[in-house]
Amino acid sequence: MSFLVDGSNVLGHAGKERESVEAKRRLAQALAGLARSTKKKVTLYFDGSKPEGFGAGLGAVSVVFGGDRSADDRIATRCREGSDSFVVFTSDGPLASRIRGRRVDVRPVRELISMLESLPVSENPATPSADSWEAYFSDEKNRTQF
């Protein structure tokens, strides 16, 4: 089971600026801590084009920008075409209606925010230990700039 996250919806719900590149980076970093803690793969979706220099992944987190399609459309396509089951974090009613019942567990954004806030300090990217930094960046796949 993988997590699919409606990133623009999360940022809007958390009172963050949806278009802020820095807010998007911080969300990806926080989700990397959640992915480590839960041992789940996470795909983070945003509307619009990928900002210059924004990485496509961070640990077990993949970041997808909708480009010419909405993030909602990309999430719905992934749910329809994917062979895995998914937990989708969104508070977008129309998106939830589109994907419900397709091996999908739709959960509200506030649940994801609670999960992120309750991460142990060792999994919180704001206060990483020296050992976690060394282990993380010694893996070649984690050297994308964020």
ZAROZA-507551 format. One record per atom (N, C-alpha, C): atom name; residue number from 1; chain; residue in three letters; y, z, x. Coordinates in nm, 4 decimals. Atoms other than C-alpha are relative to their C-alpha. Example, Ala and Ser with C-alpha at 12.3 -4.5 7.8 and 13.67 -1.06 7.14 Angstrom:
BEGIN
[N; 1; A; ALA; [-0.1190; 0.0000; 0.0890]]
[CA; 1; A; ALA; [-0.4500; 0.7800; 1.2300]]
[C; 1; A; ALA; [0.1200; 0.0000; 0.0900]]
[N; 2; A; SER; [-0.1190; -0.0060; -0.0820]]
[CA; 2; A; SER; [-0.1060; 0.7140; 1.3670]]
[C; 2; A; SER; [0.1090; 0.0730; -0.0770]]
END
This chain:
BEGIN
[N; 1; A; MET; [-0.1174; 0.0000; 0.0842]]
[CA; 1; A; MET; [0.0000; 0.0000; 0.0000]]
[C; 1; A; MET; [0.1235; 0.0000; 0.0886]]
[N; 2; A; SER; [-0.1248; 0.0133; -0.0748]]
[CA; 2; A; SER; [0.3419; -0.1011; 0.1323]]
[C; 2; A; SER; [0.1173; 0.0387; -0.0885]]
[N; 3; A; PHE; [-0.1237; -0.0294; 0.0710]]
[CA; 3; A; PHE; [0.6921; 0.0050; 0.0387]]
[C; 3; A; PHE; [0.0906; -0.1222; 0.0070]]
[N; 4; A; LEU; [-0.1027; 0.1024; 0.0050]]
[CA; 4; A; LEU; [0.9419; -0.2598; -0.0729]]
[C; 4; A; LEU; [0.1271; 0.0697; -0.0494]]
[N; 5; A; VAL; [-0.1224; -0.0742; 0.0291]]
[CA; 5; A; VAL; [1.3011; -0.1353; -0.0794]]
[C; 5; A; VAL; [0.1131; -0.0971; -0.0321]]
[N; 6; A; ASP; [-0.1182; 0.0749; 0.0424]]
[CA; 6; A; ASP; [1.5926; -0.2881; -0.2706]]
[C; 6; A; ASP; [0.1202; 0.0641; 0.0691]]
[N; 7; A; GLY; [-0.0992; -0.0633; -0.0856]]
[CA; 7; A; GLY; [1.8412; -0.2072; 0.0045]]
[C; 7; A; GLY; [0.1394; 0.0073; -0.0581]]
[N; 8; A; SER; [-0.1340; -0.0015; 0.0584]]
[CA; 8; A; SER; [2.1617; -0.3055; -0.1727]]
[C; 8; A; SER; [0.0067; 0.1021; -0.1124]]
[N; 9; A; ASN; [0.0077; -0.0971; 0.1081]]
[CA; 9; A; ASN; [2.0529; -0.0940; -0.4701]]
[C; 9; A; ASN; [0.0032; 0.1418; 0.0559]]
[N; 10; A; VAL; [0.0008; -0.1325; -0.0630]]
[CA; 10; A; VAL; [1.9848; 0.2050; -0.2417]]
[C; 10; A; VAL; [0.1399; 0.0354; 0.0485]]
[N; 11; A; LEU; [-0.1334; -0.0282; -0.0528]]
[CA; 11; A; LEU; [2.3237; 0.1755; -0.0705]]
[C; 11; A; LEU; [0.0990; 0.0252; -0.1130]]
[N; 12; A; GLY; [-0.0887; -0.0201; 0.1141]]
[CA; 12; A; GLY; [2.5034; 0.1437; -0.4042]]
[C; 12; A; GLY; [-0.0243; 0.1336; -0.0673]]
[N; 13; A; HIS; [0.0368; -0.1265; 0.0648]]
[CA; 13; A; HIS; [2.3169; 0.4411; -0.5488]]
[C; 13; A; HIS; [0.0443; 0.1198; 0.0839]]
[N; 14; A; ALA; [-0.0359; -0.1094; -0.0909]]
[CA; 14; A; ALA; [2.3910; 0.6546; -0.2436]]
[C; 14; A; ALA; [0.1507; 0.0079; 0.0227]]
[N; 15; A; GLY; [-0.1444; -0.0017; -0.0149]]
[CA; 15; A; GLY; [2.7626; 0.5775; -0.2729]]
[C; 15; A; GLY; [0.0481; -0.0646; 0.1282]]
[N; 16; A; LYS; [-0.0360; 0.0694; -0.1245]]
[CA; 16; A; LYS; [2.7636; 0.3633; 0.0427]]
[C; 16; A; LYS; [0.0513; -0.1398; -0.0348]]
[N; 17; A; GLU; [-0.0501; 0.1364; 0.0167]]
[CA; 17; A; GLU; [2.9419; 0.0317; 0.0814]]
[C; 17; A; GLU; [-0.1157; -0.0976; 0.0178]]
[N; 18; A; ARG; [0.1147; 0.0919; -0.0034]]
[CA; 18; A; ARG; [2.6799; -0.2345; -0.0016]]
[C; 18; A; ARG; [0.0123; -0.1085; 0.1060]]
[N; 19; A; GLU; [-0.0199; 0.1088; -0.0964]]
[CA; 19; A; GLU; [2.8336; -0.4887; 0.2363]]
[C; 19; A; GLU; [0.0139; 0.0492; 0.1437]]
[N; 20; A; SER; [-0.0186; -0.0558; -0.1333]]
[CA; 20; A; SER; [2.8670; -0.2537; 0.5353]]
[C; 20; A; SER; [-0.1234; -0.0252; 0.0872]]
[N; 21; A; VAL; [0.1092; 0.0276; -0.0930]]
[CA; 21; A; VAL; [2.6538; -0.3790; 0.8233]]
[C; 21; A; VAL; [-0.0493; 0.1309; 0.0614]]
[N; 22; A; GLU; [0.0398; -0.1281; -0.0592]]
[CA; 22; A; GLU; [2.6560; -0.0297; 0.9746]]
[C; 22; A; GLU; [-0.0830; 0.0825; -0.0977]]
[N; 23; A; ALA; [0.0802; -0.0726; 0.1008]]
[CA; 23; A; ALA; [2.5271; 0.1249; 0.6483]]
[C; 23; A; ALA; [-0.1400; -0.0617; -0.0108]]
[N; 24; A; LYS; [0.1304; 0.0673; 0.0046]]
[CA; 24; A; LYS; [2.2480; -0.1354; 0.6429]]
[C; 24; A; LYS; [-0.0843; 0.0392; 0.1216]]
[N; 25; A; ARG; [0.0717; -0.0420; -0.1207]]
[CA; 25; A; ARG; [2.1544; -0.0474; 1.0018]]
[C; 25; A; ARG; [-0.0504; 0.1438; -0.0129]]
[N; 26; A; ARG; [0.0405; -0.1399; 0.0150]]
[CA; 26; A; ARG; [2.1494; 0.3246; 0.9248]]
[C; 26; A; ARG; [-0.1155; 0.0126; -0.0990]]
[N; 27; A; LEU; [0.1104; -0.0040; 0.0961]]
[CA; 27; A; LEU; [1.9254; 0.2622; 0.6229]]
[C; 27; A; LEU; [-0.1290; -0.0480; 0.0658]]
[N; 28; A; ALA; [0.1196; 0.0498; -0.0706]]
[CA; 28; A; ALA; [1.6829; 0.0567; 0.8353]]
[C; 28; A; ALA; [-0.0527; 0.1058; 0.0963]]
[N; 29; A; GLN; [0.0415; -0.1043; -0.0935]]
[CA; 29; A; GLN; [1.6764; 0.3346; 1.0956]]
[C; 29; A; GLN; [-0.0650; 0.1172; -0.0732]]
[N; 30; A; ALA; [0.0575; -0.1105; 0.0775]]
[CA; 30; A; ALA; [1.6133; 0.6028; 0.8335]]
[C; 30; A; ALA; [-0.1374; -0.0379; -0.0537]]
[N; 31; A; LEU; [0.1294; 0.0457; 0.0510]]
[CA; 31; A; LEU; [1.3332; 0.3943; 0.6833]]
[C; 31; A; LEU; [-0.1048; -0.0085; 0.1105]]
[N; 32; A; ALA; [0.0948; 0.0000; -0.1123]]
[CA; 32; A; ALA; [1.1764; 0.3606; 1.0289]]
[C; 32; A; ALA; [-0.0589; 0.1398; 0.0168]]
[N; 33; A; GLY; [0.0508; -0.1368; -0.0051]]
[CA; 33; A; GLY; [1.1483; 0.7397; 1.0333]]
[C; 33; A; GLY; [-0.0959; 0.0276; -0.1139]]
[N; 34; A; LEU; [0.0888; -0.0170; 0.1152]]
[CA; 34; A; LEU; [0.9946; 0.7354; 0.6857]]
[C; 34; A; LEU; [-0.1324; -0.0733; 0.0235]]
[N; 35; A; ALA; [0.1218; 0.0777; -0.0275]]
[CA; 35; A; ALA; [0.7473; 0.4653; 0.7916]]
[C; 35; A; ALA; [-0.0896; 0.0737; 0.0991]]
[N; 36; A; ARG; [0.0790; -0.0784; -0.0972]]
[CA; 36; A; ARG; [0.6387; 0.6742; 1.0899]]
[C; 36; A; ARG; [-0.0633; 0.1204; -0.0678]]
[N; 37; A; SER; [0.0471; -0.1221; 0.0658]]
[CA; 37; A; SER; [0.6049; 0.9845; 0.8737]]
[C; 37; A; SER; [-0.1117; -0.0276; -0.1010]]
[N; 38; A; THR; [0.0968; 0.0303; 0.1061]]
[CA; 38; A; THR; [0.4095; 0.8188; 0.5905]]
[C; 38; A; THR; [-0.1082; -0.0966; 0.0445]]
[N; 39; A; LYS; [0.0929; 0.1019; -0.0518]]
[CA; 39; A; LYS; [0.2280; 0.5588; 0.8046]]
[C; 39; A; LYS; [-0.0117; -0.1182; -0.0974]]
[N; 40; A; LYS; [-0.0078; 0.1136; 0.0918]]
[CA; 40; A; LYS; [0.3379; 0.2887; 0.5577]]
[C; 40; A; LYS; [0.0847; -0.1096; 0.0631]]
[N; 41; A; LYS; [-0.0868; 0.1112; -0.0361]]
[CA; 41; A; LYS; [0.4784; -0.0551; 0.6196]]
[C; 41; A; LYS; [0.1104; -0.0059; -0.1051]]
[N; 42; A; VAL; [-0.1160; 0.0045; 0.0877]]
[CA; 42; A; VAL; [0.8255; -0.0963; 0.4724]]
[C; 42; A; VAL; [0.0684; -0.1347; 0.0187]]
[N; 43; A; THR; [-0.0828; 0.1204; -0.0061]]
[CA; 43; A; THR; [1.0102; -0.4156; 0.3857]]
[C; 43; A; THR; [0.1287; 0.0313; -0.0739]]
[N; 44; A; LEU; [-0.1334; -0.0306; 0.0499]]
[CA; 44; A; LEU; [1.3824; -0.3701; 0.3312]]
[C; 44; A; LEU; [0.0699; -0.1308; -0.0328]]
[N; 45; A; TYR; [-0.0636; 0.1234; 0.0468]]
[CA; 45; A; TYR; [1.5620; -0.6382; 0.1277]]
[C; 45; A; TYR; [0.1483; 0.0216; -0.0260]]
[N; 46; A; PHE; [-0.1437; -0.0001; 0.0262]]
[CA; 46; A; PHE; [1.9347; -0.7145; 0.1208]]
[C; 46; A; PHE; [0.0408; -0.1361; -0.0549]]
[N; 47; A; ASP; [-0.0600; 0.1252; 0.0457]]
[CA; 47; A; ASP; [2.1380; -0.9774; -0.0610]]
[C; 47; A; ASP; [0.0814; -0.0592; 0.1141]]
[N; 48; A; GLY; [-0.0884; 0.0665; -0.0949]]
[CA; 48; A; GLY; [2.3282; -1.2348; 0.1423]]
[C; 48; A; GLY; [-0.0668; -0.0433; 0.1280]]
[N; 49; A; SER; [0.0462; 0.0515; -0.1297]]
[CA; 49; A; SER; [2.3006; -1.3751; 0.4905]]
[C; 49; A; SER; [-0.0161; 0.1122; 0.1009]]
[N; 50; A; LYS; [0.0249; -0.0967; -0.1070]]
[CA; 50; A; LYS; [2.1710; -1.1889; 0.7926]]
[C; 50; A; LYS; [0.1220; 0.0054; 0.0921]]
[N; 51; A; PRO; [-0.1136; -0.0118; -0.0921]]
[CA; 51; A; PRO; [2.4626; -1.0521; 0.9977]]
[C; 51; A; PRO; [-0.0419; -0.0339; 0.1430]]
[N; 52; A; GLU; [0.0278; 0.0344; -0.1389]]
[CA; 52; A; GLU; [2.4855; -1.1740; 1.3545]]
[C; 52; A; GLU; [-0.0417; 0.1256; 0.0764]]
[N; 53; A; GLY; [0.0473; -0.1094; -0.0819]]
[CA; 53; A; GLY; [2.2886; -0.9502; 1.5897]]
[C; 53; A; GLY; [-0.0834; 0.1033; -0.0739]]
[N; 54; A; PHE; [0.0794; -0.0963; 0.0775]]
[CA; 54; A; PHE; [2.0999; -0.7731; 1.3102]]
[C; 54; A; PHE; [-0.1467; -0.0323; 0.0216]]
[N; 55; A; GLY; [0.1417; 0.0205; -0.0279]]
[CA; 55; A; GLY; [1.7325; -0.7281; 1.3999]]
[C; 55; A; GLY; [-0.0805; -0.0280; -0.1252]]
[N; 56; A; ALA; [0.0885; 0.0325; 0.1120]]
[CA; 56; A; ALA; [1.4501; -0.8531; 1.1796]]
[C; 56; A; ALA; [-0.1025; 0.1089; -0.0242]]
[N; 57; A; GLY; [0.0961; -0.1067; 0.0170]]
[CA; 57; A; GLY; [1.2441; -0.5400; 1.2280]]
[C; 57; A; GLY; [0.0302; 0.1175; 0.0889]]
[N; 58; A; LEU; [-0.0158; -0.1222; -0.0764]]
[CA; 58; A; LEU; [1.2412; -0.1857; 1.3516]]
[C; 58; A; LEU; [-0.1250; 0.0826; -0.0231]]
[N; 59; A; GLY; [0.1271; -0.0688; 0.0187]]
[CA; 59; A; GLY; [0.8982; -0.0327; 1.4066]]
[C; 59; A; GLY; [-0.0778; -0.0644; -0.1126]]
[N; 60; A; ALA; [0.0774; 0.0503; 0.1146]]
[CA; 60; A; ALA; [0.7032; -0.0677; 1.0813]]
[C; 60; A; ALA; [0.0892; -0.0479; -0.1137]]
[N; 61; A; VAL; [-0.0947; 0.0471; 0.1013]]
[CA; 61; A; VAL; [1.0173; -0.1792; 0.8948]]
[C; 61; A; VAL; [0.0386; -0.1445; 0.0293]]
[N; 62; A; SER; [-0.0472; 0.1380; -0.0074]]
[CA; 62; A; SER; [1.0822; -0.5484; 0.8328]]
[C; 62; A; SER; [0.1248; -0.0093; -0.0861]]
[N; 63; A; VAL; [-0.1245; 0.0156; 0.0744]]
[CA; 63; A; VAL; [1.4312; -0.6463; 0.7204]]
[C; 63; A; VAL; [0.0132; -0.1457; -0.0419]]
[N; 64; A; VAL; [-0.0107; 0.1346; 0.0553]]
[CA; 64; A; VAL; [1.4747; -0.9488; 0.4922]]
[C; 64; A; VAL; [0.1346; -0.0129; -0.0704]]
[N; 65; A; PHE; [-0.1245; 0.0317; 0.0698]]
[CA; 65; A; PHE; [1.8083; -1.0965; 0.3889]]
[C; 65; A; PHE; [-0.0275; -0.1180; -0.0924]]
[N; 66; A; GLY; [0.0286; 0.0999; 0.1025]]
[CA; 66; A; GLY; [1.8033; -1.3064; 0.0719]]
[C; 66; A; GLY; [0.0519; -0.1387; 0.0315]]
[N; 67; A; GLY; [-0.0585; 0.1309; -0.0286]]
[CA; 67; A; GLY; [2.0216; -1.5839; 0.2097]]
[C; 67; A; GLY; [0.0510; -0.0640; -0.1277]]
[N; 68; A; ASP; [-0.0444; 0.0723; 0.1196]]
[CA; 68; A; ASP; [2.0606; -1.8363; -0.0714]]
[C; 68; A; ASP; [-0.0656; 0.0517; -0.1283]]
[N; 69; A; ARG; [0.0649; -0.0620; 0.1166]]
[CA; 69; A; ARG; [1.8360; -1.6297; -0.3042]]
[C; 69; A; ARG; [0.0348; 0.1484; -0.0024]]
[N; 70; A; SER; [-0.0293; -0.1432; 0.0080]]
[CA; 70; A; SER; [1.8919; -1.2786; -0.4294]]
[C; 70; A; SER; [-0.1158; 0.0808; 0.0585]]
[N; 71; A; ALA; [0.1044; -0.0909; -0.0483]]
[CA; 71; A; ALA; [1.7033; -0.9866; -0.2804]]
[C; 71; A; ALA; [-0.1000; 0.0266; -0.1121]]
[N; 72; A; ASP; [0.0885; -0.0215; 0.1149]]
[CA; 72; A; ASP; [1.5638; -0.9282; -0.6313]]
[C; 72; A; ASP; [-0.1024; -0.1123; -0.0124]]
[N; 73; A; ASP; [0.0924; 0.1145; 0.0068]]
[CA; 73; A; ASP; [1.4134; -1.2784; -0.6337]]
[C; 73; A; ASP; [-0.1048; 0.0075; 0.1104]]
[N; 74; A; ARG; [0.0941; -0.0103; -0.1131]]
[CA; 74; A; ARG; [1.2583; -1.2229; -0.2911]]
[C; 74; A; ARG; [-0.1020; 0.1116; -0.0243]]
[N; 75; A; ILE; [0.0923; -0.1102; 0.0311]]
[CA; 75; A; ILE; [1.1084; -0.8897; -0.4018]]
[C; 75; A; ILE; [-0.0994; -0.0440; -0.1065]]
[N; 76; A; ALA; [0.0884; 0.0452; 0.1081]]
[CA; 76; A; ALA; [0.9689; -1.0435; -0.7223]]
[C; 76; A; ALA; [-0.1028; -0.1000; 0.0518]]
[N; 77; A; THR; [0.0923; 0.0978; -0.0580]]
[CA; 77; A; THR; [0.8153; -1.3315; -0.5249]]
[C; 77; A; THR; [-0.1057; 0.0711; 0.0834]]
[N; 78; A; ARG; [0.0959; -0.0740; -0.0836]]
[CA; 78; A; ARG; [0.6549; -1.0903; -0.2771]]
[C; 78; A; ARG; [-0.1024; 0.0727; -0.0867]]
[N; 79; A; CYS; [0.0915; -0.0715; 0.0905]]
[CA; 79; A; CYS; [0.5061; -0.8870; -0.5642]]
[C; 79; A; CYS; [-0.0966; -0.0966; -0.0681]]
[N; 80; A; ARG; [0.0827; 0.0998; 0.0686]]
[CA; 80; A; ARG; [0.3757; -1.2003; -0.7345]]
[C; 80; A; ARG; [-0.1011; -0.0631; 0.0946]]
[N; 81; A; GLU; [0.0845; 0.0749; -0.0926]]
[CA; 81; A; GLU; [0.2306; -1.3653; -0.4242]]
[C; 81; A; GLU; [-0.0787; 0.0883; 0.0966]]
[N; 82; A; GLY; [0.0657; -0.0883; -0.0952]]
[CA; 82; A; GLY; [0.1242; -1.0630; -0.2194]]
[C; 82; A; GLY; [-0.1371; 0.0440; -0.0480]]
[N; 83; A; SER; [0.1346; -0.0452; 0.0349]]
[CA; 83; A; SER; [-0.2376; -0.9501; -0.2086]]
[C; 83; A; SER; [-0.0108; 0.1517; 0.0077]]
[N; 84; A; ASP; [-0.0036; -0.1446; -0.0142]]
[CA; 84; A; ASP; [-0.1422; -0.5883; -0.1349]]
[C; 84; A; ASP; [0.0579; 0.0612; -0.1279]]
[N; 85; A; SER; [-0.0713; -0.0689; 0.1066]]
[CA; 85; A; SER; [-0.0276; -0.3274; -0.3832]]
[C; 85; A; SER; [0.1270; 0.0577; 0.0618]]
[N; 86; A; PHE; [-0.1309; -0.0378; -0.0508]]
[CA; 86; A; PHE; [0.3320; -0.2130; -0.3531]]
[C; 86; A; PHE; [0.0588; 0.1166; -0.0774]]
[N; 87; A; VAL; [-0.0918; -0.0930; 0.0629]]
[CA; 87; A; VAL; [0.5637; 0.0747; -0.4243]]
[C; 87; A; VAL; [0.1369; -0.0617; 0.0213]]
[N; 88; A; VAL; [-0.1328; 0.0602; -0.0083]]
[CA; 88; A; VAL; [0.9023; -0.0773; -0.5039]]
[C; 88; A; VAL; [0.1030; 0.1051; -0.0388]]
[N; 89; A; PHE; [-0.1069; -0.0948; 0.0271]]
[CA; 89; A; PHE; [1.2068; 0.1461; -0.4788]]
[C; 89; A; PHE; [0.1234; -0.0777; -0.0449]]
[N; 90; A; THR; [-0.1177; 0.0620; 0.0577]]
[CA; 90; A; THR; [1.4799; 0.0186; -0.7101]]
[C; 90; A; THR; [0.0365; 0.0738; -0.1275]]
[N; 91; A; SER; [-0.0456; -0.0527; 0.1284]]
[CA; 91; A; SER; [1.6891; 0.1454; -0.9971]]
[C; 91; A; SER; [0.0578; -0.1136; -0.0829]]
[N; 92; A; ASP; [-0.0450; 0.1208; 0.0684]]
[CA; 92; A; ASP; [1.7606; -0.2112; -1.1098]]
[C; 92; A; ASP; [-0.0973; -0.0293; -0.1147]]
[N; 93; A; GLY; [0.0859; 0.0170; 0.1170]]
[CA; 93; A; GLY; [1.6209; -0.2326; -1.4644]]
[C; 93; A; GLY; [-0.0584; -0.1394; -0.0152]]
[N; 94; A; PRO; [0.0561; 0.1351; 0.0130]]
[CA; 94; A; PRO; [1.5888; -0.6130; -1.4831]]
[C; 94; A; PRO; [-0.1047; -0.0321; 0.1067]]
[N; 95; A; LEU; [0.1004; 0.0227; -0.1046]]
[CA; 95; A; LEU; [1.4049; -0.6247; -1.1480]]
[C; 95; A; LEU; [-0.1271; 0.0768; -0.0328]]
[N; 96; A; ALA; [0.1170; -0.0806; 0.0344]]
[CA; 96; A; ALA; [1.1735; -0.3422; -1.2558]]
[C; 96; A; ALA; [-0.0815; -0.0664; -0.1105]]
[N; 97; A; SER; [0.0700; 0.0690; 0.1095]]
[CA; 97; A; SER; [1.0896; -0.5336; -1.5753]]
[C; 97; A; SER; [-0.0748; -0.1225; 0.0497]]
[N; 98; A; ARG; [0.0622; 0.1218; -0.0536]]
[CA; 98; A; ARG; [1.0114; -0.8495; -1.3767]]
[C; 98; A; ARG; [-0.1285; 0.0286; 0.0769]]
[N; 99; A; ILE; [0.1117; -0.0238; -0.0918]]
[CA; 99; A; ILE; [0.7641; -0.6839; -1.1405]]
[C; 99; A; ILE; [-0.1020; 0.1010; -0.0506]]
[N; 100; A; ARG; [0.0908; -0.1041; 0.0497]]
[CA; 100; A; ARG; [0.6043; -0.4058; -1.3440]]
[C; 100; A; ARG; [-0.1339; -0.0616; -0.0397]]
[N; 101; A; GLY; [0.1338; 0.0447; 0.0386]]
[CA; 101; A; GLY; [0.2287; -0.4458; -1.3845]]
[C; 101; A; GLY; [-0.0640; -0.0991; 0.0952]]
[N; 102; A; ARG; [0.0557; 0.0951; -0.0980]]
[CA; 102; A; ARG; [0.1693; -0.6693; -1.0802]]
[C; 102; A; ARG; [-0.0456; 0.0751; 0.1246]]
[N; 103; A; ARG; [0.0424; -0.0865; -0.1100]]
[CA; 103; A; ARG; [-0.0073; -0.4089; -0.8620]]
[C; 103; A; ARG; [0.1222; 0.0658; 0.0631]]
[N; 104; A; VAL; [-0.1267; -0.0539; -0.0462]]
[CA; 104; A; VAL; [0.3373; -0.2546; -0.8398]]
[C; 104; A; VAL; [0.0277; 0.1336; -0.0682]]
[N; 105; A; ASP; [-0.0459; -0.1289; 0.0489]]
[CA; 105; A; ASP; [0.4487; 0.1053; -0.8767]]
[C; 105; A; ASP; [0.1508; 0.0028; 0.0233]]
[N; 106; A; VAL; [-0.1457; 0.0002; -0.0129]]
[CA; 106; A; VAL; [0.8235; 0.1000; -0.9479]]
[C; 106; A; VAL; [0.0485; 0.1441; -0.0042]]
[N; 107; A; ARG; [-0.0543; -0.1355; -0.0076]]
[CA; 107; A; ARG; [1.0037; 0.4162; -0.8421]]
[C; 107; A; ARG; [0.1515; -0.0057; 0.0157]]
[N; 108; A; PRO; [-0.1473; 0.0008; -0.0073]]
[CA; 108; A; PRO; [1.3707; 0.5100; -0.8720]]
[C; 108; A; PRO; [0.0500; 0.0251; 0.1423]]
[N; 109; A; VAL; [-0.0633; -0.0131; -0.1308]]
[CA; 109; A; VAL; [1.6007; 0.4959; -0.5716]]
[C; 109; A; VAL; [0.0201; 0.1471; 0.0361]]
[N; 110; A; ARG; [-0.0231; -0.1420; -0.0313]]
[CA; 110; A; ARG; [1.6760; 0.8682; -0.6007]]
[C; 110; A; ARG; [-0.1250; 0.0645; 0.0619]]
[N; 111; A; GLU; [0.1232; -0.0520; -0.0604]]
[CA; 111; A; GLU; [1.3088; 0.9352; -0.5137]]
[C; 111; A; GLU; [-0.0066; -0.0368; 0.1485]]
[N; 112; A; LEU; [-0.0027; 0.0423; -0.1405]]
[CA; 112; A; LEU; [1.3428; 0.7342; -0.1918]]
[C; 112; A; LEU; [0.1030; 0.0817; 0.0776]]
[N; 113; A; ILE; [-0.1043; -0.0771; -0.0674]]
[CA; 113; A; ILE; [1.6670; 0.9129; -0.1048]]
[C; 113; A; ILE; [-0.0490; 0.1421; 0.0262]]
[N; 114; A; SER; [0.0570; -0.1344; -0.0191]]
[CA; 114; A; SER; [1.4921; 1.2491; -0.1550]]
[C; 114; A; SER; [-0.1023; 0.0003; 0.1129]]
[N; 115; A; MET; [0.0995; 0.0101; -0.1070]]
[CA; 115; A; MET; [1.2079; 1.1347; 0.0701]]
[C; 115; A; MET; [0.0685; -0.0068; 0.1366]]
[N; 116; A; LEU; [-0.0720; 0.0141; -0.1266]]
[CA; 116; A; LEU; [1.4548; 1.0350; 0.3424]]
[C; 116; A; LEU; [0.0662; 0.1320; 0.0395]]
[N; 117; A; GLU; [-0.0675; -0.1269; -0.0290]]
[CA; 117; A; GLU; [1.6451; 1.3632; 0.3138]]
[C; 117; A; GLU; [-0.0976; 0.1097; 0.0408]]
[N; 118; A; SER; [0.0971; -0.1051; -0.0309]]
[CA; 118; A; SER; [1.3257; 1.5663; 0.3427]]
[C; 118; A; SER; [-0.0838; -0.0284; 0.1246]]
[N; 119; A; LEU; [0.0747; 0.0300; -0.1223]]
[CA; 119; A; LEU; [1.1996; 1.4007; 0.6617]]
[C; 119; A; LEU; [0.0122; 0.1147; 0.1000]]
[N; 120; A; PRO; [-0.0096; -0.1021; -0.1048]]
[CA; 120; A; PRO; [1.1127; 1.6499; 0.9340]]
[C; 120; A; PRO; [0.0945; -0.0477; 0.1097]]
[N; 121; A; VAL; [-0.0965; 0.0330; -0.1048]]
[CA; 121; A; VAL; [1.3637; 1.6627; 1.2178]]
[C; 121; A; VAL; [-0.0589; -0.0981; 0.1005]]
[N; 122; A; SER; [0.0625; 0.0889; -0.0981]]
[CA; 122; A; SER; [1.1134; 1.4878; 1.4479]]
[C; 122; A; SER; [-0.0069; -0.1437; -0.0491]]
[N; 123; A; GLU; [0.0038; 0.1347; 0.0546]]
[CA; 123; A; GLU; [1.1097; 1.1859; 1.2117]]
[C; 123; A; GLU; [0.1383; -0.0501; -0.0405]]
[N; 124; A; ASN; [-0.1352; 0.0368; 0.0391]]
[CA; 124; A; ASN; [1.4827; 1.1852; 1.1442]]
[C; 124; A; ASN; [0.0658; -0.0759; 0.1146]]
[N; 125; A; PRO; [-0.0549; 0.0788; -0.1097]]
[CA; 125; A; PRO; [1.6401; 0.9036; 1.3478]]
[C; 125; A; PRO; [0.1348; 0.0509; 0.0505]]
[N; 126; A; ALA; [-0.1280; -0.0528; -0.0453]]
[CA; 126; A; ALA; [1.9675; 1.0948; 1.3679]]
[C; 126; A; ALA; [-0.0182; 0.1041; 0.1102]]
[N; 127; A; THR; [0.0246; -0.1027; -0.1010]]
[CA; 127; A; THR; [1.8049; 1.3617; 1.5878]]
[C; 127; A; THR; [-0.1340; -0.0221; 0.0695]]
[N; 128; A; PRO; [0.1287; 0.0249; -0.0648]]
[CA; 128; A; PRO; [1.5208; 1.1991; 1.7825]]
[C; 128; A; PRO; [-0.0152; 0.0829; 0.1272]]
[N; 129; A; SER; [0.0281; -0.0700; -0.1248]]
[CA; 129; A; SER; [1.3540; 1.3845; 2.0666]]
[C; 129; A; SER; [-0.0090; -0.1019; 0.1133]]
[N; 130; A; ALA; [0.0110; 0.0894; -0.1165]]
[CA; 130; A; ALA; [1.3445; 1.2428; 2.4189]]
[C; 130; A; ALA; [-0.1361; -0.0671; 0.0026]]
[N; 131; A; ASP; [0.1345; 0.0573; 0.0009]]
[CA; 131; A; ASP; [0.9684; 1.1928; 2.3852]]
[C; 131; A; ASP; [-0.0128; -0.1116; -0.1030]]
[N; 132; A; SER; [0.0125; 0.1033; 0.1023]]
[CA; 132; A; SER; [1.0027; 0.9973; 2.0621]]
[C; 132; A; SER; [0.0766; -0.1260; 0.0400]]
[N; 133; A; TRP; [-0.0741; 0.1170; -0.0474]]
[CA; 133; A; TRP; [1.2697; 0.7706; 2.2141]]
[C; 133; A; TRP; [-0.0818; -0.0773; 0.1032]]
[N; 134; A; GLU; [0.0768; 0.0655; -0.1059]]
[CA; 134; A; GLU; [1.0557; 0.7004; 2.5194]]
[C; 134; A; GLU; [-0.1222; -0.0724; -0.0572]]
[N; 135; A; ALA; [0.1177; 0.0623; 0.0605]]
[CA; 135; A; ALA; [0.7434; 0.6304; 2.3130]]
[C; 135; A; ALA; [0.0394; -0.1214; -0.0827]]
[N; 136; A; TYR; [-0.0424; 0.1087; 0.0872]]
[CA; 136; A; TYR; [0.9313; 0.4140; 2.0683]]
[C; 136; A; TYR; [0.0421; -0.1234; 0.0801]]
[N; 137; A; PHE; [-0.0530; 0.1150; -0.0726]]
[CA; 137; A; PHE; [1.1151; 0.1939; 2.3195]]
[C; 137; A; PHE; [-0.0924; -0.0516; 0.1091]]
[N; 138; A; SER; [0.0969; 0.0543; -0.0944]]
[CA; 138; A; SER; [0.8164; 0.1587; 2.5509]]
[C; 138; A; SER; [-0.0832; -0.1106; -0.0647]]
[N; 139; A; ASP; [0.0692; 0.1055; 0.0733]]
[CA; 139; A; ASP; [0.6665; -0.0648; 2.2798]]
[C; 139; A; ASP; [0.0931; -0.1209; -0.0116]]
[N; 140; A; GLU; [-0.0812; 0.1226; -0.0052]]
[CA; 140; A; GLU; [0.7989; -0.4207; 2.3294]]
[C; 140; A; GLU; [0.0540; -0.0423; -0.1364]]
[N; 141; A; LYS; [-0.0437; 0.0468; 0.1334]]
[CA; 141; A; LYS; [0.8185; -0.4924; 1.9529]]
[C; 141; A; LYS; [0.1179; 0.0802; -0.0529]]
[N; 142; A; ASN; [-0.1060; -0.0847; 0.0492]]
[CA; 142; A; ASN; [1.0743; -0.2132; 1.9102]]
[C; 142; A; ASN; [0.1301; -0.0152; 0.0779]]
[N; 143; A; ARG; [-0.1196; 0.0167; -0.0826]]
[CA; 143; A; ARG; [1.3380; -0.3529; 2.1437]]
[C; 143; A; ARG; [0.1038; -0.0914; -0.0631]]
[N; 144; A; THR; [-0.1011; 0.0774; 0.0713]]
[CA; 144; A; THR; [1.5295; -0.5468; 1.8808]]
[C; 144; A; THR; [0.1249; 0.0840; -0.0123]]
[N; 145; A; GLN; [-0.1242; -0.0738; 0.0090]]
[CA; 145; A; GLN; [1.8944; -0.4510; 1.8695]]
[C; 145; A; GLN; [0.0285; 0.0404; -0.1438]]
[N; 146; A; PHE; [-0.0437; -0.0533; 0.1297]]
[CA; 146; A; PHE; [1.9947; -0.2308; 1.5758]]
[C; 146; A; PHE; [0.1218; 0.0805; 0.0177]]
END
